[in-house]
Amino acid sequence: MRKTFMAAAAVVVALSAAACSSDDSGGSGGGATHVDFGYIGDFNGASLLAVADSQGLWKKHGLDVKTSVFTNGPLQIQALGTGDLDFGYIGPGAMWLPASGKAKVVALNTLGNADRVIAQAGTKTMADLKGKTVGVPEGTSGDMILTLALKKAGLTKQDVKIVPMDASTIVSAFTSKQIDAAGFWYPAIGTIKKTVPDLVELAKNEDFADTVSFPTAFVAGNDVVAKDRPKAEKVVAALREAIQYRSDHLDETIAATATMLKLPVDQVKADAANSKVLSLSDLDGYTKDGTIDKWLSGMNDYFAGAGKLTGAVDPKTYYTADLFTGAAK
């Protein structure tokens, strides 16, 4: 497991070295506040950053933002802890890390519906995976959907052969049939389907909608929130404007995201269809009426059951609701 994690970390180092600044002026951004911001290269992870860049929101709020692409959320949480990042993006599977005190959630983003348990052709049910080899990026939403689906089928991870893998390895391992199944997500599953069009989807987020929500979020280092509040407020204010723009101009957001990720617009549009975009009024309302606390508490119950958390955690200890709503203009 450690070898897999270190290999993934090496990929991130290489990707981060090629990261670009969102401030066209480069350098210090003309006295602007510098921010190191991580993301994942899909619609959920990149769309708000694409909007903030294309609409000049970073500059508007006096920010010089350098973005770095990562393969998953846990690696970004690690980078926040070491000070290599100020802010990052995580999917639902990594939410246990801020819940355990490793970071702060500064803004909710979308409700994800991109996670699946996929299997090779001929597999009919989750029960058919007993004794089979299953690849999963540990501590991610792929891990979460796999755990939930196994439990629903009356199985545990001990009933299958879990192989921890990073995202790119799962793509190659599944297409070459080195693994029988995977806990994974779109759009990467779309890439696999080009080679394995007859793969089977055994479980999806919607199967658990009655009990668990799958929010994605933006996170900040603990020290950034505690010791550099002005920076945090500027970033959250820019994200709020980007959230509003995205909900009002989804097609333009998809186009900007495609440009940022250097992907076809149709591919990003298909990826966006796997998420529920939330408006600014949604997020403000859900923050104030306790809906977000309910989402996060539900996830904490799952994480406690999965052994990621030792007990109940109050979302107010890691979701900075006052920072999010206080950044309203």
N, C-alpha and C positions, 0 to 999 in steps of 0.2 A: 504494500500500500504506500509505504514511504517513497519507494522508487517511482511509483506513478505520480505522486504529488510533486516530487522534485522535477520529474520530466515536464509536468505541466507548468511548473514555475519557470523552467528554462524557456519554454515557449513564450511565456508572458514577458520575460526579460527581453527576448528578441523582438517581440511585437512592440513593446514599450519603447525600445530604442528607435523605432521607426515612427513614433507618434508625432503628430503635427500640432502646431499651435493654432487655436481658433482665432487668434488676433493677427490679422494680416500685417500689422506693423512689426510683429516679432519682438524679440528682446523683452524689455520690461513693460511693454504695452504703454509707453508714454506716461509712466507713473501709476498705471493701473495696478490693482491688487492681483498678484499672481495666484493662480489656482491650478493644482494638478488634479485632473478629473478622470476617473476610470469609467469604462463602459464595456458592454458586450455587443458584438457586432450583429444585432438584430433589431427589429422595429421597436420592441419594448425598451431595449437598452440604449438605443441611439437616437430615437426620434426627437426627444426634447433637446438633446444637444445639437442636433441638426437644425432645429428651429432657432435655437438661441444664436447659433452661428449665422445662419442665412438671414435672419431678421435683425441682426446687430444688437441682440439683447445683452450679450456679454459686455460690449463696449458701452451700451447705454447705462449699465450699472457699475461702470468703472472696473471691469474685470479683464484680466489677461489670462485666458484659459488654455492650458495645454492638455489635450485629451490623449489617453492611452488605452488601447483595446486589450481586453482580457478574455480568457476563455470561460471563466465562471465567476460567481460571486465570492466564494470563500477566499480565493486568491486576492481579490480586491480588499476584503476585510483584513487580510494579513498585511497588505500594503498600507492600509490606513493606520494599522497599529505601529508600523515602523516609520511612519511619516513620509513614505514615498508617494502617497496620495493624500489629498485633502478630502475629496468626495469620490463616491463611486455608485455603482448600480448593482442591485442584487435581485434575483428572482425569489419566489416564495420558499424554495428549498433551503436557502441560506439565511432565512429570517431568524433562525435560532441563534445565530451569532450575535446580532445586536441584542437579542433577548438575554443572552448570557453576559452582556456587558462589554462586548468587543467593539461596538460602534453605536452611533445614534441614527435612527431613522428620521430624516428631516423632511421627507415628502413622499407620500404614496403616489404611485404612477398609474398603473393599469391593473385590471384583474386578468390574470393569465389563463389561457385555455389552450396552450400549445404543447402540453406535456402528454406523453403517451407511453404505454408499455407496448413495444413492438416485438414481433417474433417472426421467425422464418416461416415460409409457406407450409401449410399443413397443420400448423398449430391452431387448435380451435378454442381452447379456454386457458385461463391462468393455471388451472390444475394440471394441464399438460406440461407445464414448465418444471414440475417436480423432478429434481435431479439434473436439470439442464443448466447450461452455462449462461449466465446473464451479466452483461456489461452495464456498468452504471457509474456516472461521475458522482462520487460520494459528496454528501452535504449539499446537493443541488435539488432542483425541482424534479429532476429525473429520478433521484433517489427517493424523493417524497412520493411520487406517483406509483413507483414500484412497491414501496412499503404498504401504501394504502390498498393497492390492488391485491397484493398477496394476502393481507389481512382479510379482505372481503371474501377471498376464495378459501379462507380457512388455513392459509399457509403462513410461514414465516421465512425470513431470509435463510434460515438454517435448512430449509427444504429445497433450496436451489444452490447452485455454485456461483456465488457473487465474485465478479472480477472487477475491481476498481479500475476505471479508465478515464482519461480525459476525452473531451468531445471529439476531437479529430481522430483519435484511436478507435472510438466506437464506430465512426463512419467506415473506416477501413476494415475493422474486424467484422462488422455485420455484413458488409458487401462481399467479403471473402469467405463468409460463413464460418469464421473462427469462433463466433458466439451464436447461441441459439436465440437469444432475446436481449432486449435492452430497455432500461428506463431512460427515456430520452425526450427530445422536444423538436418542434418545428422552429426554424426552417431547415435545420440539419436533416430531419427525417425526409424532407423533400429531396435533398441531395441523394440520400440512400435509395429513394424510390426510383431514381433514374436508372440505377443498376439492378435493383431488386423490386420491380413493380408489383410483385405478388406478395410482398410482406403483409403481415396481419397485424392490425391494431387491436390489442386485447383490452386496453383500458385507457380512459381519457379523463381530464379534469372534471368534465360535466357529470361523470358517474358519481362524484362525491359532493356535488354542489349543495346538497341538503345539509351537510355537516361541516364542510370546510371550504373557505374561500382561498383564492390563490393570488394575493396581492403582490405586485412587484413594487420596488421602492428605490429611492435614492438615499444614500447613507453618507455620514460624515465621520471623521475621526473624533474620538472623544475630546481630544485636546482642542480641536478646531472649534467645537461648540462651546467648550468651557473657557477657553483662553483667547479666542479670536472671534468673538461674537459679531463684530462688524462684517468680517469676511463671510460668515455663515449667513447673515441677513441679506447681503448683496446676492449671494448665489441663490438662495431660496426665492428672493424677489424675482430674479431672472427666470428661474424654473416656473414660478407661478404664471408669468406672462407667456412662457412657452406652452404651458398646459392649456391656457385659454386659447392661444392661437391654434394649437393642434385640434382641439375640439371644434373650433369654428372653421378650420381649413384643413380637413383631413387629407384631401387629395394633394394639396400643396406640401403638406408635411411628408406624405409618402414619397413625393418626388425629391424633396430635400434630403430625406433619409437615404434614398437610393443613390443620390449624388455622393453623399458622405461615405457610404459603404461601398461605392463603386459596384453596384448591383443593378440588374434590370428592374425597372419600375414595377412590372407585373409580379416579379418575385417578392418584392417588398410589400406590395398590396396583398398578396396571398398570405404573407406572414402576419400583416396587421389584422387580417380577418380572424386570427387565432387569439385576439385580445379584445377585452372590453375597454375602450377608451373612456376615461372619466373626465368630466369637465371640472373647471375650477369651482363652480358652485356645488357640484357633487362632493368634491373633496372637502370644501369648507363645511358643508352641511354634515357630512359623515364624521368629520372631526368633532364638531360641536355636539352632535346628538349621540355620540358614543358608538356609532357603527364601526368605525375603524378599530376602536378598542375591542369590539366584539370579534372582528376578523382576526386580529392579532392574538386574542385570548384563545380562540378556536385553534389557531395554528400552534400556540404554546401547548395546548392539551395534546395535540398530535406529537409534537417534539418530545414532550415528557414521556409519552407512551413509547416513542421510538428510542428513548435513552439519550437524546441530545440535551435535554434539560432535566434537572433533578427534581423540579417541582413547579408550582404555579409561579408565573412572573407577571407583575402588573405592567401592561403596555406603557403606562405613563412614565415608567423608569427609562424607557429607551425611544419612544416616539415623542419628538419635541413638538407637540401640537401648538404650543405657544409661539414657537419660532415660525412654524408654517403659517398660521393665521395672522400672526403679528407682522409678517412681511407684506401684508396687503397694503396697497396704496390707496 
